[in-house]
Amino acid sequence: MVDRRDDGVVVLTLNRPDRRNAMTDGMTGDWRRVIADLSADRDVRCVVVTGAGDAFCSGGDLSWLAERGTESVPALRDRMLGFYRTWLAVADLEVPTIAAVNGAAVGAGLCLALACDLVYAAREAKLLAPFTSLGLHPGMAATYLLPRVAGVQVAREMLLTGRTVTGEEAASAGLATRAFPRESLMEEVMEIASRTAANAPIATRLTKVALAGGGHADLEAALRWESLAQPVTMASDDMLEGLAAQRERRAPRFGNA
C-alpha cells in the first residue's frame, strides 16, 4: 500500500496482515514496481516502510520450499538473488528511508528494515533471524547487514543462536536507531520523516551518498568527497534559500532536487 503525502513523504505499508506481511511472490512483484516508480519520482523526499497489523514483516514466504521438488542449486541461486535484490533495492533510493518496525521483523523482514537508513522500533517488537533453526544459511544480506549495523558480536549471537531481541534491546545494541512505545511509533516516525523531508534535497541526497556503506574509508577520502560535494551545494539555490530563511527566521522552502 502506497500513501503519498503532500510534504514529499511516501509511506509504504506491507499489507498482508493475515500472513504477517510475509514476502510472497505477488508482494515481491508489487515492491519491484513501487521502488522503480519512487526512484524516478523527483517529488519524493523521504520514504517510510512499515507493516499492516501487528507485524512488520515475517520474512520470505517459505511455503514453496517444501514443494520445491528437484529444482537445481543454480536455479535456486538465481531465484534467491533476484528476490534479495528486489527487496534490498530500497537501499538504492537516493532519498532517506525509514523503517518503522511496528511488530515482528523476522529473517528477510529484519534485513529489509536494516537496509533502510534509519530504523525506529516499537519497544515490544521482536527482531530475529532464525535461519539456522530452519536449516537455512542466512540470506537477504543478513551476514553483511547485521554486523555492519550492530557489530560482529550481536550478529553472531543473533545468527548463530537465533536469539530474539526486543525493539528496546535493539536500540541499546545499535540495531535500531531508537525505540518508542508501540502506540506512538508511527506518530514519532512521521514527525521525523516530515522533518527530514523538509531539509534541502540536494544536500540530503549527497549526504546519503557520503554515508553509504558506513561512511568513508578514511579521513582523506572524506575530505576529498566533502571538498567537492559542499561546493555543489554552495552553488545551489537551496543554499540561498536556506540562508535567507535563517536570516528571516522562517522555515525554508526548498525546491526539488
C-alpha positions in Angstrom: 0.0 0.0 0.0 1.4 3.4 -1.1 0.5 6.6 0.7 1.9 9.8 -0.8 1.8 12.8 1.4 1.9 16.5 0.3 5.2 17.1 2.1 7.1 14.6 0.0 6.9 11.7 2.5 5.8 8.4 1.0 4.6 5.6 3.3 5.0 2.0 2.0 2.9 -0.5 4.1 3.4 -4.2 3.6 -0.2 -5.2 3.6 -0.7 -8.9 4.1 -1.6 -8.9 7.8 -3.2 -12.4 7.5 0.3 -13.7 6.6 2.1 -11.3 9.0 3.2 -9.5 5.9 5.3 -12.4 4.5 7.1 -11.6 1.3 5.1 -13.5 -1.2 5.7 -13.6 -5.0 2.9 -11.2 -5.6 4.1 -8.8 -2.9 7.7 -9.0 -4.4 6.4 -8.0 -7.8 4.5 -5.1 -6.3 7.6 -4.0 -4.4 9.7 -4.1 -7.6 7.3 -1.8 -9.4 6.8 0.6 -6.5 10.6 1.1 -5.9 11.1 1.7 -9.6 8.4 4.3 -9.6 9.9 6.0 -6.5 13.4 6.0 -8.0 12.1 8.1 -10.9 9.9 10.5 -8.8 11.7 13.8 -8.0 8.9 14.8 -5.7 9.7 12.2 -3.2 11.7 13.5 -0.2 11.6 10.6 2.3 10.2 7.0 2.3 8.8 5.2 5.3 8.4 1.4 5.3 6.1 -0.3 7.8 3.7 -3.3 8.2 0.0 -3.6 8.5 -1.5 -5.2 11.6 0.7 -6.4 14.4 3.8 -7.4 12.4 6.4 -5.5 10.4 7.4 -8.5 8.2 7.7 -12.2 9.0 10.3 -12.7 6.2 10.2 -14.5 3.0 7.2 -16.8 2.2 8.8 -20.2 2.7 5.8 -22.3 1.7 7.3 -23.1 -1.7 10.4 -24.6 -0.2 8.6 -27.7 1.0 7.4 -28.2 -2.6 10.5 -27.2 -4.5 10.9 -30.7 -6.0 14.1 -31.2 -8.0 15.0 -27.5 -8.5 18.7 -27.3 -9.0 21.2 -25.2 -7.0 21.9 -22.8 -9.9 18.1 -22.3 -10.4 17.6 -21.7 -6.7 20.6 -19.3 -6.6 19.1 -17.2 -9.5 15.7 -17.2 -7.8 17.1 -16.1 -4.4 19.4 -13.5 -5.9 16.5 -11.9 -7.7 14.4 -11.9 -4.5 17.2 -10.3 -2.5 18.0 -7.6 -5.0 14.3 -6.7 -5.4 13.7 -6.1 -1.8 17.0 -4.5 -0.9 16.6 -2.0 -3.8 15.1 0.2 -1.1 18.7 0.9 -0.2 19.4 2.3 -3.7 16.8 5.1 -3.3 18.5 8.5 -3.3 16.2 9.9 -0.6 16.3 9.0 3.1 14.5 5.8 4.0 13.0 4.9 7.4 11.8 1.6 8.7 9.0 1.8 11.3 9.2 -1.6 12.9 5.8 -1.9 14.4 6.0 -5.6 15.3 7.9 -8.7 14.5 10.7 -8.3 12.0 11.9 -11.8 11.1 14.7 -13.0 8.8 14.4 -11.3 5.5 11.9 -8.9 7.1 14.6 -7.8 9.6 17.1 -7.4 6.7 14.6 -5.1 4.9 14.4 -2.9 7.9 18.2 -2.8 8.3 18.5 -1.8 4.6 16.8 1.5 5.4 18.8 4.5 6.6 17.0 4.8 9.9 15.2 2.1 12.0 12.7 3.0 14.6 11.1 0.1 16.5 8.2 -0.4 18.9 9.7 -1.3 22.3 7.8 -4.5 22.3 8.7 -5.5 18.7 10.6 -8.8 18.2 13.6 -8.8 15.9 15.1 -12.1 15.0 17.0 -14.0 12.3 16.1 -17.7 12.8 17.7 -19.0 9.6 19.8 -21.8 11.0 17.0 -23.2 13.1 15.1 -23.7 9.8 18.1 -25.5 8.3 19.0 -22.5 6.1 22.1 -20.4 5.7 21.3 -16.7 6.3 20.1 -14.8 3.3 19.0 -11.3 2.2 22.5 -10.0 3.1 22.0 -10.8 6.8 25.7 -11.6 7.1 26.5 -8.1 5.8 23.7 -6.0 7.3 23.7 -7.3 10.9 27.5 -6.9 11.6 27.6 -3.6 9.7 24.7 -2.1 11.7 25.1 -3.7 15.2 28.6 -5.2 15.2 30.0 -8.7 14.8 29.2 -9.9 18.3 25.5 -9.0 18.0 25.4 -10.5 14.5 27.0 -13.8 15.8 24.6 -14.1 18.7 21.5 -13.5 16.5 22.6 -15.6 13.6 24.2 -18.5 15.4 21.9 -18.8 18.4 18.7 -17.4 16.9 18.2 -15.0 19.9 15.2 -12.7 19.7 15.8 -9.1 20.7 13.0 -6.6 21.6 12.8 -3.2 20.0 14.1 -1.7 23.2 17.1 -4.0 23.3 17.7 -3.4 19.6 18.0 0.4 20.2 20.5 -0.3 23.0 22.6 -2.6 20.8 22.6 -0.2 17.8 20.3 -2.5 15.8 17.7 0.2 15.8 18.1 4.0 15.9 15.5 4.5 18.7 12.6 2.6 20.3 9.2 4.1 21.0 6.0 2.8 22.7 4.0 0.9 20.1 1.0 3.3 20.3 3.1 6.3 19.5 5.6 4.8 17.0 4.0 6.0 13.8 3.3 9.4 15.1 7.0 9.7 16.1 8.2 8.3 12.8 6.0 10.6 10.7 7.3 13.6 12.6 10.8 12.6 11.9 10.0 11.8 8.3 8.4 15.2 7.8 11.4 17.0 9.4 13.7 15.0 7.1 11.7 15.8 4.0 11.8 19.5 4.8 15.6 19.6 4.5 17.4 20.7 1.3 17.0 17.8 -1.1 20.4 18.2 -2.9 22.3 18.3 0.4 20.3 15.4 1.8 20.9 13.2 -1.2 24.6 13.9 -1.3 24.9 13.3 2.5 23.2 9.9 2.0 25.8 9.0 -0.6 28.6 10.1 1.7 27.3 7.8 4.5 26.6 4.8 2.3 28.2 1.6 3.5 29.0 3.1 6.8 30.8 6.3 5.7 34.2 6.9 4.1 37.1 4.6 4.4 39.4 7.2 6.0 39.8 10.9 6.7 41.4 11.8 3.4 38.5 10.1 1.5 36.0 12.1 3.5 37.9 15.4 2.8 38.1 14.7 -0.9 34.4 14.0 -1.1 33.3 16.9 1.0 35.5 19.4 -0.8 33.6 18.6 -3.9 30.1 17.9 -2.5 29.9 21.0 -0.3 30.7 23.4 -3.2 28.0 21.7 -5.2 25.5 22.8 -2.6 27.1 26.2 -2.3 26.3 26.7 -6.0 22.7 25.7 -5.5 19.5 27.7 -5.0 18.9 25.6 -1.9 21.8 27.3 -0.1 20.5 30.7 -0.9 17.0 29.8 0.3 18.5 28.2 3.5 20.5 31.3 4.3 17.5 33.6 3.6 15.2 31.6 5.8 17.7 31.7 8.6 18.1 35.4 8.2 14.3 36.0 8.1 13.7 33.5 10.9 11.2 31.4 8.9 11.1 27.8 7.7 12.9 27.3 4.4 11.0 26.4 1.2 13.3 24.2 -0.9 12.5 23.1 -4.4 13.0 19.6 -5.8 16.5 18.2 -6.4 
